[in-house]
Amino acid sequence: MRIQESAEMYLETIYVLSKGGGDVRSVDVSEHMGFSKPSVSRAVGLLKSGGYVSVDAVGHISLTEQGLEIAEKIYKRHNILTRFFISLGVSEEQAALDACKIEHDISDEAFEAIERHIK
């Protein structure tokens, strides 16, 4: 199932924050992404109703199995594409910015070819 790019970005952010250890809250997502708290709350509500995240009684956000699968895919794409661009001579900062733009739209075929090339 294909979800919107913005949802993928939220899932990836929740994943990255959760990898840092500790609980993830809407305020953490808001600070990390630079979005307003109401915008994040709305997005988290949509992700929750879509079955991508769960939120406990005190507001801690967890990825569901479905959300985790998407988050890991986007995170992997981001890292591989960043490494690919750096290998071409792009600065690390620009490589990460460009990877973020492309990771959501690149076809599986093209991504897998880049991944094979990097390895």
N, CA, C and O atoms as a GROMACS GRO file, in nm:
protein
  476
    1MET      N    1   0.083  -0.118   0.000
    1MET     CA    2   0.000   0.000   0.000
    1MET      C    3   0.088   0.125   0.000
    1MET      O    4   0.184   0.134   0.077
    2ARG      N    5   0.056   0.219  -0.084
    2ARG     CA    6   0.132   0.344  -0.096
    2ARG      C    7   0.069   0.451  -0.008
    2ARG      O    8  -0.052   0.476  -0.016
    3ILE      N    9   0.151   0.513   0.076
    3ILE     CA   10   0.101   0.622   0.159
    3ILE      C   11   0.167   0.752   0.112
    3ILE      O   12   0.263   0.749   0.035
    4GLN      N   13   0.115   0.862   0.158
    4GLN     CA   14   0.168   0.992   0.118
    4GLN      C   15   0.309   1.014   0.171
    4GLN      O   16   0.348   0.960   0.274
    5GLU      N   17   0.382   1.096   0.096
    5GLU     CA   18   0.520   1.128   0.134
    5GLU      C   19   0.528   1.185   0.274
    5GLU      O   20   0.618   1.151   0.350
    6SER      N   21   0.434   1.272   0.310
    6SER     CA   22   0.438   1.333   0.443
    6SER      C   23   0.423   1.227   0.552
    6SER      O   24   0.488   1.236   0.656
    7ALA      N   25   0.339   1.128   0.529
    7ALA     CA   26   0.323   1.020   0.627
    7ALA      C   27   0.453   0.941   0.639
    7ALA      O   28   0.493   0.904   0.749
    8GLU      N   29   0.518   0.915   0.526
    8GLU     CA   30   0.646   0.846   0.530
    8GLU      C   31   0.749   0.925   0.609
    8GLU      O   32   0.828   0.868   0.684
    9MET      N   33   0.748   1.056   0.592
    9MET     CA   34   0.843   1.140   0.666
    9MET      C   35   0.818   1.133   0.817
    9MET      O   36   0.913   1.126   0.895
   10TYR      N   37   0.692   1.136   0.856
   10TYR     CA   38   0.660   1.123   0.999
   10TYR      C   39   0.703   0.987   1.053
   10TYR      O   40   0.763   0.979   1.160
   11LEU      N   41   0.674   0.881   0.979
   11LEU     CA   42   0.711   0.747   1.024
   11LEU      C   43   0.863   0.735   1.036
   11LEU      O   44   0.914   0.677   1.132
   12GLU      N   45   0.934   0.788   0.939
   12GLU     CA   46   1.081   0.783   0.943
   12GLU      C   47   1.133   0.861   1.065
   12GLU      O   48   1.225   0.816   1.133
   13THR      N   49   1.075   0.977   1.092
   13THR     CA   50   1.117   1.057   1.206
   13THR      C   51   1.092   0.983   1.337
   13THR      O   52   1.178   0.981   1.424
   14ILE      N   53   0.975   0.924   1.351
   14ILE     CA   54   0.944   0.846   1.472
   14ILE      C   55   1.043   0.732   1.487
   14ILE      O   56   1.089   0.703   1.598
   15TYR      N   57   1.076   0.668   1.376
   15TYR     CA   58   1.173   0.557   1.378
   15TYR      C   59   1.310   0.606   1.424
   15TYR      O   60   1.371   0.546   1.512
   16VAL      N   61   1.358   0.715   1.365
   16VAL     CA   62   1.489   0.770   1.400
   16VAL      C   63   1.493   0.809   1.548
   16VAL      O   64   1.589   0.779   1.618
   17LEU      N   65   1.388   0.877   1.594
   17LEU     CA   66   1.384   0.918   1.734
   17LEU      C   67   1.379   0.797   1.827
   17LEU      O   68   1.441   0.799   1.934
   18SER      N   69   1.307   0.694   1.789
   18SER     CA   70   1.298   0.575   1.874
   18SER      C   71   1.430   0.499   1.879
   18SER      O   72   1.461   0.433   1.978
   19LYS      N   73   1.509   0.507   1.772
   19LYS     CA   74   1.640   0.442   1.771
   19LYS      C   75   1.735   0.506   1.872
   19LYS      O   76   1.831   0.443   1.917
   20GLY      N   77   1.708   0.631   1.905
   20GLY     CA   78   1.790   0.702   2.003
   20GLY      C   79   1.764   0.658   2.146
   20GLY      O   80   1.832   0.701   2.239
   21GLY      N   81   1.666   0.572   2.163
   21GLY     CA   82   1.631   0.525   2.296
   21GLY      C   83   1.530   0.620   2.360
   21GLY      O   84   1.523   0.737   2.324
   22GLY      N   85   1.457   0.570   2.450
   22GLY     CA   86   1.358   0.652   2.517
   22GLY      C   87   1.227   0.656   2.440
   22GLY      O   88   1.214   0.601   2.331
   23ASP      N   89   1.132   0.722   2.501
   23ASP     CA   90   0.998   0.730   2.443
   23ASP      C   91   0.990   0.846   2.345
   23ASP      O   92   1.059   0.947   2.361
   24VAL      N   93   0.906   0.831   2.245
   24VAL     CA   94   0.885   0.935   2.145
   24VAL      C   95   0.747   0.997   2.170
   24VAL      O   96   0.647   0.927   2.182
   25ARG      N   97   0.746   1.130   2.179
   25ARG     CA   98   0.622   1.203   2.198
   25ARG      C   99   0.602   1.299   2.082
   25ARG      O  100   0.695   1.328   2.007
   26SER      N  101   0.482   1.349   2.068
   26SER     CA  102   0.453   1.445   1.960
   26SER      C  103   0.545   1.565   1.966
   26SER      O  104   0.587   1.616   1.862
   27VAL      N  105   0.577   1.612   2.085
   27VAL     CA  106   0.664   1.728   2.099
   27VAL      C  107   0.803   1.698   2.044
   27VAL      O  108   0.868   1.787   1.989
   28ASP      N  109   0.849   1.575   2.060
   28ASP     CA  110   0.980   1.536   2.006
   28ASP      C  111   0.978   1.539   1.854
   28ASP      O  112   1.072   1.588   1.790
   29VAL      N  113   0.871   1.488   1.797
   29VAL     CA  114   0.855   1.488   1.652
   29VAL      C  115   0.848   1.631   1.601
   29VAL      O  116   0.909   1.665   1.500
   30SER      N  117   0.773   1.714   1.671
   30SER     CA  118   0.759   1.855   1.635
   30SER      C  119   0.894   1.925   1.633
   30SER      O  120   0.926   1.996   1.537
   31GLU      N  121   0.971   1.907   1.737
   31GLU     CA  122   1.103   1.970   1.745
   31GLU      C  123   1.197   1.919   1.638
   31GLU      O  124   1.270   1.997   1.577
   32HIS      N  125   1.196   1.789   1.614
   32HIS     CA  126   1.286   1.728   1.515
   32HIS      C  127   1.254   1.775   1.373
   32HIS      O  128   1.345   1.802   1.294
   33MET      N  129   1.127   1.783   1.341
   33MET     CA  130   1.085   1.817   1.205
   33MET      C  131   1.066   1.967   1.184
   33MET      O  132   1.060   2.014   1.070
   34GLY      N  133   1.058   2.042   1.293
   34GLY     CA  134   1.035   2.184   1.282
   34GLY      C  135   0.892   2.220   1.245
   34GLY      O  136   0.867   2.326   1.187
   35PHE      N  137   0.798   2.133   1.279
   35PHE     CA  138   0.657   2.155   1.252
   35PHE      C  139   0.586   2.195   1.380
   35PHE      O  140   0.635   2.165   1.490
   36SER      N  141   0.472   2.262   1.367
   36SER     CA  142   0.396   2.302   1.485
   36SER      C  143   0.338   2.179   1.556
   36SER      O  144   0.314   2.076   1.494
   37LYS      N  145   0.317   2.194   1.685
   37LYS     CA  146   0.260   2.084   1.763
   37LYS      C  147   0.121   2.044   1.714
   37LYS      O  148   0.092   1.925   1.708
   38PRO      N  149   0.034   2.140   1.677
   38PRO     CA  150  -0.097   2.100   1.624
   38PRO      C  151  -0.086   2.020   1.492
   38PRO      O  152  -0.163   1.927   1.470
   39SER      N  153   0.008   2.058   1.406
   39SER     CA  154   0.027   1.984   1.281
   39SER      C  155   0.072   1.841   1.308
   39SER      O  156   0.024   1.746   1.245
   40VAL      N  157   0.164   1.827   1.402
   40VAL     CA  158   0.213   1.694   1.436
   40VAL      C  159   0.103   1.612   1.501
   40VAL      O  160   0.087   1.494   1.471
   41SER      N  161   0.027   1.673   1.589
   41SER     CA  162  -0.084   1.601   1.655
   41SER      C  163  -0.185   1.550   1.552
   41SER      O  164  -0.233   1.438   1.563
   42ARG      N  165  -0.215   1.632   1.455
   42ARG     CA  166  -0.308   1.592   1.349
   42ARG      C  167  -0.250   1.475   1.269
   42ARG      O  168  -0.318   1.377   1.241
   43ALA      N  169  -0.122   1.487   1.232
   43ALA     CA  170  -0.058   1.381   1.154
   43ALA      C  171  -0.052   1.251   1.232
   43ALA      O  172  -0.079   1.144   1.177
   44VAL      N  173  -0.018   1.260   1.359
   44VAL     CA  174  -0.011   1.139   1.443
   44VAL      C  175  -0.150   1.076   1.454
   44VAL      O  176  -0.163   0.953   1.451
   45GLY      N  177  -0.252   1.158   1.465
   45GLY     CA  178  -0.388   1.105   1.468
   45GLY      C  179  -0.424   1.030   1.341
   45GLY      O  180  -0.488   0.925   1.346
   46LEU      N  181  -0.384   1.086   1.226
   46LEU     CA  182  -0.409   1.018   1.098
   46LEU      C  183  -0.329   0.888   1.088
   46LEU      O  184  -0.380   0.786   1.041
   47LEU      N  185  -0.204   0.892   1.133
   47LEU     CA  186  -0.121   0.770   1.130
   47LEU      C  187  -0.180   0.663   1.223
   47LEU      O  188  -0.177   0.544   1.193
   48LYS      N  189  -0.232   0.708   1.336
   48LYS     CA  190  -0.295   0.615   1.430
   48LYS      C  191  -0.420   0.552   1.369
   48LYS      O  192  -0.438   0.431   1.376
   49SER      N  193  -0.504   0.634   1.308
   49SER     CA  194  -0.627   0.580   1.247
   49SER      C  195  -0.595   0.491   1.128
   49SER      O  196  -0.674   0.403   1.093
   50GLY      N  197  -0.481   0.513   1.065
   50GLY     CA  198  -0.439   0.428   0.953
   50GLY      C  199  -0.371   0.299   0.996
   50GLY      O  200  -0.342   0.213   0.914
   51GLY      N  201  -0.346   0.287   1.126
   51GLY     CA  202  -0.284   0.165   1.177
   51GLY      C  203  -0.132   0.164   1.169
   51GLY      O  204  -0.070   0.057   1.178
   52TYR      N  205  -0.072   0.282   1.154
   52TYR     CA  206   0.074   0.290   1.140
   52TYR      C  207   0.145   0.316   1.272
   52TYR      O  208   0.262   0.281   1.288
   53VAL      N  209   0.075   0.378   1.367
   53VAL     CA  210   0.131   0.405   1.499
   53VAL      C  211   0.027   0.376   1.605
   53VAL      O  212  -0.093   0.370   1.579
   54SER      N  213   0.076   0.358   1.726
   54SER     CA  214  -0.012   0.353   1.842
   54SER      C  215   0.037   0.458   1.940
   54SER      O  216   0.155   0.491   1.944
   55VAL      N  217  -0.054   0.509   2.019
   55VAL     CA  218  -0.022   0.611   2.118
   55VAL      C  219  -0.078   0.564   2.251
   55VAL      O  220  -0.197   0.534   2.262
   56ASP      N  221   0.009   0.557   2.353
   56ASP     CA  222  -0.040   0.509   2.483
   56ASP      C  223  -0.107   0.622   2.561
   56ASP      O  224  -0.118   0.734   2.512
   57ALA      N  225  -0.150   0.590   2.680
   57ALA     CA  226  -0.228   0.684   2.762
   57ALA      C  227  -0.153   0.811   2.799
   57ALA      O  228  -0.215   0.914   2.825
   58VAL      N  229  -0.020   0.805   2.801
   58VAL     CA  230   0.058   0.924   2.836
   58VAL      C  231   0.121   0.990   2.713
   58VAL      O  232   0.204   1.080   2.727
   59GLY      N  233   0.081   0.947   2.594
   59GLY     CA  234   0.124   1.014   2.471
   59GLY      C  235   0.250   0.962   2.405
   59GLY      O  236   0.304   1.027   2.315
   60HIS      N  237   0.298   0.847   2.448
   60HIS     CA  238   0.415   0.789   2.383
   60HIS      C  239   0.374   0.722   2.252
   60HIS      O  240   0.279   0.643   2.248
   61ILE      N  241   0.446   0.754   2.147
   61ILE     CA  242   0.414   0.704   2.013
   61ILE      C  243   0.502   0.584   1.981
   61ILE      O  244   0.624   0.589   2.000
   62SER      N  245   0.441   0.477   1.931
   62SER     CA  246   0.513   0.359   1.887
   62SER      C  247   0.468   0.324   1.746
   62SER      O  248   0.352   0.342   1.711
   63LEU      N  249   0.561   0.274   1.667
   63LEU     CA  250   0.527   0.227   1.534
   63LEU      C  251   0.463   0.089   1.544
   63LEU      O  252   0.509   0.004   1.620
   64THR      N  253   0.358   0.068   1.467
   64THR     CA  254   0.301  -0.066   1.456
   64THR      C  255   0.390  -0.145   1.360
   64THR      O  256   0.484  -0.091   1.303
   65GLU      N  257   0.360  -0.271   1.343
   65GLU     CA  258   0.437  -0.353   1.249
   65GLU      C  259   0.433  -0.292   1.110
   65GLU      O  260   0.535  -0.285   1.041
   66GLN      N  261   0.315  -0.248   1.069
   66GLN     CA  262   0.298  -0.187   0.937
   66GLN      C  263   0.376  -0.055   0.928
   66GLN      O  264   0.440  -0.028   0.827
   67GLY      N  265   0.370   0.027   1.032
   67GLY     CA  266   0.444   0.153   1.034
   67GLY      C  267   0.594   0.132   1.035
   67GLY      O  268   0.668   0.204   0.968
   68LEU      N  269   0.638   0.032   1.111
   68LEU     CA  270   0.781   0.001   1.119
   68LEU      C  271   0.835  -0.044   0.984
   68LEU      O  272   0.945  -0.005   0.946
   69GLU      N  273   0.759  -0.123   0.913
   69GLU     CA  274   0.802  -0.171   0.781
   69GLU      C  275   0.827  -0.054   0.686
   69GLU      O  276   0.928  -0.051   0.615
   70ILE      N  277   0.736   0.041   0.684
   70ILE     CA  278   0.751   0.158   0.597
   70ILE      C  279   0.867   0.244   0.644
   70ILE      O  280   0.948   0.289   0.563
   71ALA      N  281   0.876   0.269   0.774
   71ALA     CA  282   0.982   0.354   0.830
   71ALA      C  283   1.120   0.296   0.799
   71ALA      O  284   1.211   0.370   0.761
   72GLU      N  285   1.135   0.167   0.816
   72GLU     CA  286   1.265   0.104   0.789
   72GLU      C  287   1.301   0.114   0.641
   72GLU      O  288   1.417   0.135   0.606
   73LYS      N  289   1.202   0.098   0.555
   73LYS     CA  290   1.226   0.108   0.410
   73LYS      C  291   1.273   0.248   0.373
   73LYS      O  292   1.370   0.263   0.299
   74ILE      N  293   1.206   0.351   0.424
   74ILE     CA  294   1.242   0.489   0.392
   74ILE      C  295   1.378   0.523   0.452
   74ILE      O  296   1.460   0.588   0.387
   75TYR      N  297   1.403   0.480   0.574
   75TYR     CA  298   1.531   0.505   0.641
   75TYR      C  299   1.646   0.440   0.563
   75TYR      O  300   1.752   0.501   0.544
   76LYS      N  301   1.625   0.319   0.519
   76LYS     CA  302   1.726   0.249   0.440
   76LYS      C  303   1.752   0.324   0.310
   76LYS      O  304   1.867   0.346   0.273
   77ARG      N  305   1.646   0.363   0.242
   77ARG     CA  306   1.661   0.438   0.117
   77ARG      C  307   1.739   0.567   0.141
   77ARG      O  308   1.828   0.601   0.064
   78HIS      N  309   1.706   0.637   0.248
   78HIS     CA  310   1.775   0.762   0.279
   78HIS      C  311   1.925   0.738   0.295
   78HIS      O  312   2.006   0.811   0.238
   79ASN      N  313   1.960   0.637   0.372
   79ASN     CA  314   2.102   0.609   0.398
   79ASN      C  315   2.176   0.565   0.272
   79ASN      O  316   2.288   0.611   0.246
   80ILE      N  317   2.117   0.477   0.194
   80ILE     CA  318   2.182   0.428   0.072
   80ILE      C  319   2.197   0.542  -0.029
   80ILE      O  320   2.304   0.558  -0.088
   81LEU      N  321   2.091   0.620  -0.049
   81LEU     CA  322   2.098   0.731  -0.144
   81LEU      C  323   2.199   0.836  -0.100
   81LEU      O  324   2.271   0.892  -0.183
   82THR      N  325   2.205   0.864   0.030
   82THR     CA  326   2.304   0.958   0.080
   82THR      C  327   2.444   0.909   0.050
   82THR      O  328   2.528   0.984   0.000
   83ARG      N  329   2.470   0.782   0.080
   83ARG     CA  330   2.603   0.723   0.051
   83ARG      C  331   2.634   0.728  -0.098
   83ARG      O  332   2.748   0.755  -0.137
   84PHE      N  333   2.533   0.701  -0.181
   84PHE     CA  334   2.552   0.703  -0.325
   84PHE      C  335   2.593   0.843  -0.372
   84PHE      O  336   2.689   0.858  -0.448
   85PHE      N  337   2.520   0.945  -0.327
   85PHE     CA  338   2.552   1.081  -0.369
   85PHE      C  339   2.690   1.125  -0.319
   85PHE      O  340   2.763   1.193  -0.391
   86ILE      N  341   2.725   1.086  -0.198
   86ILE     CA  342   2.858   1.118  -0.145
   86ILE      C  343   2.965   1.052  -0.231
   86ILE      O  344   3.069   1.112  -0.258
   87SER      N  345   2.939   0.928  -0.273
   87SER     CA  346   3.038   0.858  -0.357
   87SER      C  347   3.057   0.926  -0.493
   87SER      O  348   3.159   0.906  -0.559
   88LEU      N  349   2.959   1.005  -0.533
   88LEU     CA  350   2.968   1.081  -0.659
   88LEU      C  351   3.038   1.215  -0.640
   88LEU      O  352   3.062   1.287  -0.737
   89GLY      N  353   3.070   1.249  -0.514
   89GLY     CA  354   3.138   1.374  -0.486
   89GLY      C  355   3.049   1.484  -0.431
   89GLY      O  356   3.094   1.597  -0.416
   90VAL      N  357   2.924   1.452  -0.402
   90VAL     CA  358   2.832   1.550  -0.343
   90VAL      C  359   2.866   1.565  -0.195
   90VAL      O  360   2.900   1.467  -0.128
   91SER      N  361   2.858   1.687  -0.144
   91SER     CA  362   2.887   1.709  -0.001
   91SER      C  363   2.788   1.628   0.083
   91SER      O  364   2.677   1.598   0.040
   92GLU      N  365   2.830   1.593   0.204
   92GLU     CA  366   2.745   1.512   0.292
   92GLU      C  367   2.612   1.581   0.320
   92GLU      O  368   2.506   1.517   0.316
   93GLU      N  369   2.616   1.711   0.347
   93GLU     CA  370   2.493   1.784   0.378
   93GLU      C  371   2.398   1.785   0.258
   93GLU      O  372   2.278   1.760   0.272
   94GLN      N  373   2.451   1.815   0.140
   94GLN     CA  374   2.366   1.819   0.020
   94GLN      C  375   2.318   1.680  -0.017
   94GLN      O  376   2.204   1.664  -0.062
   95ALA      N  377   2.402   1.581   0.001
   95ALA     CA  378   2.364   1.443  -0.028
   95ALA      C  379   2.244   1.401   0.056
   95ALA      O  380   2.152   1.338   0.006
   96ALA      N  381   2.246   1.436   0.184
   96ALA     CA  382   2.135   1.401   0.274
   96ALA      C  383   2.007   1.475   0.234
   96ALA      O  384   1.899   1.417   0.237
   97LEU      N  385   2.021   1.602   0.197
   97LEU     CA  386   1.903   1.679   0.154
   97LEU      C  387   1.842   1.620   0.027
   97LEU      O  388   1.720   1.605   0.016
   98ASP      N  389   1.927   1.587  -0.069
   98ASP     CA  390   1.877   1.530  -0.195
   98ASP      C  391   1.819   1.391  -0.174
   98ASP      O  392   1.719   1.356  -0.237
   99ALA      N  393   1.881   1.312  -0.089
   99ALA     CA  394   1.829   1.178  -0.060
   99ALA      C  395   1.689   1.188  -0.002
   99ALA      O  396   1.601   1.107  -0.034
  100CYS      N  397   1.668   1.287   0.085
  100CYS     CA  398   1.537   1.305   0.148
  100CYS      C  399   1.429   1.337   0.043
  100CYS      O  400   1.314   1.295   0.057
  101LYS      N  401   1.468   1.409  -0.060
  101LYS     CA  402   1.372   1.442  -0.166
  101LYS      C  403   1.339   1.322  -0.253
  101LYS      O  404   1.225   1.306  -0.297
  102ILE      N  405   1.437   1.239  -0.277
  102ILE     CA  406   1.424   1.130  -0.374
  102ILE      C  407   1.372   1.001  -0.311
  102ILE      O  408   1.305   0.923  -0.378
  103GLU      N  409   1.401   0.979  -0.184
  103GLU     CA  410   1.370   0.851  -0.119
  103GLU      C  411   1.223   0.811  -0.127
  103GLU      O  412   1.191   0.693  -0.121
  104HIS      N  413   1.136   0.908  -0.141
  104HIS     CA  414   0.992   0.881  -0.143
  104HIS      C  415   0.939   0.849  -0.282
  104HIS      O  416   0.834   0.787  -0.296
  105ASP      N  417   1.012   0.890  -0.385
  105ASP     CA  418   0.961   0.879  -0.522
  105ASP      C  419   1.035   0.780  -0.611
  105ASP      O  420   0.982   0.739  -0.714
  106ILE      N  421   1.154   0.742  -0.573
  106ILE     CA  422   1.234   0.654  -0.658
  106ILE      C  423   1.166   0.517  -0.668
  106ILE      O  424   1.111   0.465  -0.571
  107SER      N  425   1.173   0.460  -0.786
  107SER     CA  426   1.113   0.327  -0.806
  107SER      C  427   1.196   0.222  -0.733
  107SER      O  428   1.314   0.243  -0.706
  108ASP      N  429   1.133   0.110  -0.701
  108ASP     CA  430   1.206   0.000  -0.639
  108ASP      C  431   1.319  -0.048  -0.730
  108ASP      O  432   1.428  -0.079  -0.683
  109GLU      N  433   1.292  -0.052  -0.859
  109GLU     CA  434   1.392  -0.099  -0.955
  109GLU      C  435   1.516  -0.010  -0.953
  109GLU      O  436   1.629  -0.060  -0.944
  110ALA      N  437   1.496   0.120  -0.961
  110ALA     CA  438   1.609   0.214  -0.961
  110ALA      C  439   1.683   0.211  -0.827
  110ALA      O  440   1.806   0.213  -0.823
  111PHE      N  441   1.607   0.205  -0.718
  111PHE     CA  442   1.672   0.201  -0.587
  111PHE      C  443   1.756   0.075  -0.572
  111PHE      O  444   1.869   0.080  -0.525
  112GLU      N  445   1.701  -0.038  -0.612
  112GLU     CA  446   1.774  -0.164  -0.599
  112GLU      C  447   1.901  -0.163  -0.684
  112GLU      O  448   2.002  -0.221  -0.644
  113ALA      N  449   1.897  -0.098  -0.799
  113ALA     CA  450   2.016  -0.087  -0.884
  113ALA      C  451   2.122  -0.002  -0.814
  113ALA      O  452   2.240  -0.037  -0.815
  114ILE      N  453   2.081   0.109  -0.752
  114ILE     CA  454   2.175   0.193  -0.678
  114ILE      C  455   2.232   0.115  -0.559
  114ILE      O  456   2.352   0.121  -0.532
  115GLU      N  457   2.146   0.043  -0.490
  115GLU     CA  458   2.190  -0.034  -0.375
  115GLU      C  459   2.294  -0.139  -0.417
  115GLU      O  460   2.395  -0.157  -0.349
  116ARG      N  461   2.270  -0.207  -0.528
  116ARG     CA  462   2.369  -0.306  -0.578
  116ARG      C  463   2.499  -0.236  -0.613
  116ARG      O  464   2.607  -0.287  -0.585
  117HIS      N  465   2.490  -0.121  -0.674
  117HIS     CA  466   2.608  -0.044  -0.714
  117HIS      C  467   2.691  -0.002  -0.592
  117HIS      O  468   2.814  -0.010  -0.595
  118ILE      N  469   2.625   0.040  -0.487
  118ILE     CA  470   2.693   0.085  -0.365
  118ILE      C  471   2.764  -0.033  -0.296
  118ILE      O  472   2.874  -0.018  -0.244
  119LYS      N  473   2.699  -0.148  -0.298
  119LYS     CA  474   2.757  -0.264  -0.231
  119LYS      C  475   2.867  -0.320  -0.316
  119LYS      O  476   2.930  -0.419  -0.278
   0.00000   0.00000   0.00000
